[in-house]
Amino acid sequence: MQKVIEFRGPKAEAVSEPQAVAPPSMEPILAVVDSLSRTLDCIKTMCATEPSGAIRDRLETERANLVIGLFVARVAAMRLSSGEPTPNVSANSNLPIASRG
């Protein structure tokens, strides 16, 4: 039988024990929570001064997206601080999170 694919590079050695994976860092998650919180405060202020209309509707949509993002970031921070493993799930980023219509 002929070898079809040849992998070049260092030979993989047999691993006798699994390698420990370092837990993710909490700082990036907290930075995201802080950034989302500040942005949400700004949008709340703009919503309070903007009369009803297309701009207000857009601000409300962005506000809903930020609330969802902030919730997800806070849940991730809680899971990380409690040591709970995070599921390896990817979301389709092409879909809007919230929309008015």
C-alpha positions in Angstrom: 0.0 0.0 0.0 1.3 3.4 -0.9 1.4 6.4 1.5 -0.7 9.1 0.1 0.0 11.9 2.6 3.3 12.5 4.3 3.4 14.6 7.4 6.7 16.4 7.7 7.9 17.8 11.0 8.6 16.6 14.5 7.6 13.0 15.1 4.8 12.7 17.6 5.9 10.8 20.7 3.5 8.6 22.6 2.2 10.5 25.5 2.0 8.5 28.7 -0.2 11.0 30.6 -2.5 13.7 29.3 -1.1 17.2 29.2 -2.7 19.7 31.5 -4.4 22.6 29.8 -4.1 25.9 31.5 -7.4 27.4 32.4 -8.5 30.5 30.5 -7.6 33.8 32.0 -10.3 35.8 33.8 -8.9 39.3 32.8 -10.1 39.3 29.2 -13.6 38.2 30.3 -13.7 41.0 32.9 -12.5 43.5 30.3 -15.3 42.5 28.0 -17.9 42.8 30.9 -16.5 46.3 31.7 -16.6 47.4 28.1 -20.1 46.1 27.5 -21.3 47.7 30.7 -19.9 51.1 29.7 -21.3 50.9 26.2 -24.7 49.9 27.6 -24.7 52.9 29.9 -23.9 55.2 26.9 -26.8 53.7 24.9 -29.2 54.0 27.8 -28.3 57.7 28.0 -28.7 58.2 24.2 -32.1 56.4 24.4 -33.3 58.7 27.1 -32.5 61.8 25.0 -33.5 60.5 21.5 -37.2 60.9 20.5 -39.1 58.0 18.9 -38.0 57.2 15.4 -35.6 55.2 13.3 -32.5 56.2 15.4 -34.3 55.3 18.7 -35.3 51.9 17.2 -31.7 51.2 16.2 -30.4 52.2 19.6 -33.0 49.8 21.3 -31.8 47.0 19.0 -28.2 47.6 19.9 -29.2 47.8 23.6 -30.8 44.4 23.4 -27.7 42.9 21.8 -25.5 44.4 24.5 -27.7 43.1 27.2 -27.4 39.6 25.7 -23.7 39.9 25.3 -23.2 41.2 28.8 -25.2 38.2 30.2 -23.1 35.7 28.2 -19.9 37.4 29.4 -21.0 37.4 33.0 -22.0 33.7 32.8 -18.6 32.9 31.3 -16.9 34.8 34.2 -19.0 32.9 36.8 -18.2 29.5 35.2 -14.5 30.4 35.1 -14.5 31.5 38.7 -16.3 28.4 39.9 -14.1 26.1 37.8 -17.0 24.7 35.8 -15.9 23.5 32.3 -17.2 25.6 29.5 -19.0 23.8 26.6 -17.2 23.9 23.3 -20.1 25.4 21.3 -19.8 27.8 18.4 -22.6 30.2 17.4 -23.3 31.3 13.9 -22.0 34.9 13.9 -23.8 35.7 10.7 -27.2 35.8 12.4 -28.4 38.9 14.2 -28.9 38.5 17.9 -32.0 40.7 18.2 -34.0 42.7 15.7 -37.1 44.8 15.8 -39.8 44.2 13.3 
